[in-house]
């Protein structure tokens, strides 16, 4: 009897499709502001309120009239909307606000494990998983590249994103080669 149950379970689970990950959802967030980044705030027709500020280590920026505004983890558009709503208390004409990233200093990623040069990297541009592996000097001979994991912490919480090097390189599964975000850690077992 238990043999039939075990066989039925094996057949049932053996036919289930392999679990997949939604890599496209990971790529949809775009650049998020971080500590040290330099922002240019432009308030249309109000030059006295327009300024250039650096994001403080606590993640905030200070602006005339509105005070401190949280910047870390948000996009430039989200910050602009927040600042514009805060200015609404002081101005009838609702001046449009633009936030531009002038200088990126917070974009750092980490590659650890079985790579030739593990550590922290501060590239001058956004990098993908494959690019990060190249920055880290490639795999050691003990690496298991088909079980790579990207650890990401953001507004949606902490999660482990799988990356199968063989599927990307040999089979063209390029959806897995996502852009890395500020603070991502690539773990090569």
C-alpha positions, -999 to +999 in steps of 0.1 A: +000+000+000+027+025+010+046+015-022+016+026-043+014+059-025+051+065-029+050+057-066+020+079-071+037+108-053+069+102-074+049+103-107+029+133-095+059+153-084+080+141-113+056+157-138+055+190-121+072+218-140+105+231-126+100+262-105+108+295-122+116+329-110+102+362-122+134+379-133+115+405-153+100+419-120+135+424-106+145+445-136+115+468-135+126+489-105+153+511-121+179+531-103+174+539-066+191+568-049+216+560-022+238+578+004+265+599-011+246+605-044+245+641-056+210+654-067+200+686-085+166+698-074+150+723-099+118+741-089+104+757-120+102+796-118+117+795-083+154+797-086+157+805-049+145+770-041+165+752-068+197+736-053+222+708-055+224+685-025+242+653-014+223+625+001+234+622+037+244+589+053+210+587+070+194+587+036+178+622+037+183+655+019+176+689+033+157+715+012+146+751+017+111+754+032+103+717+033+132+705+055+143+669+054+131+645+026+139+608+026+158+599-006+175+566-001+157+537-018+136+560-040+137+570-076+143+606-087+107+608-099+094+597-065+115+623-047+103+650-072+066+641-065+072+642-027+089+676-029+063+690-051+035+680-027+054+695+002+058+728-017+020+728-023+015+741+013+035+773+004+027+780-032-007+783-050+008+777-085+021+742-077+055+746-093+068+715-111+098+699-095+125+680-113+151+658-096+182+648-115+210+625-103+242+645-109+267+621-095+264+585-084+285+575-055+264+549-037+263+522-064+283+494-049+278+457-054+295+427-038+307+394-053+317+367-028+325+330-028+344+310-054+356+339-076+392+350-081+388+385-067+359+386-042+349+419-027+331+452-030+329+469-064+319+505-072+315+505-110+308+538-127+278+523-145+251+498-139+263+462-142+246+429-148+253+396-131+276+385-159+295+418-157+299+415-120+314+380-124+339+395-148+348+423-124+355+395-098+380+378-121+358+348-130+353+315-112+378+295-092+381+258-101+359+249-071+329+271-082+294+258-089+283+284-114+249+269-119+239+276-083+247+313-081+224+334-059+219+372-058+209+385-024+188+417-027+174+439+001+151+467-010+116+481-003+101+447-011+122+430+015+151+406+013+151+378-013+174+353-029+174+355-067+187+324-085+212+326-114+221+296-135+253+305-154+251+275-177+215+283-187+225+319-195+257+312-214+249+279-231+211+282-236+205+319-239+184+324-208+193+361-208+163+371-186+184+359-157+212+384-164+195+412-145+210+446-137+223+446-102+210+472-078+227+491-050+240+467-023+233+435-042+255+406-032+263+379-058+272+346-040+291+320-060+291+287-041 
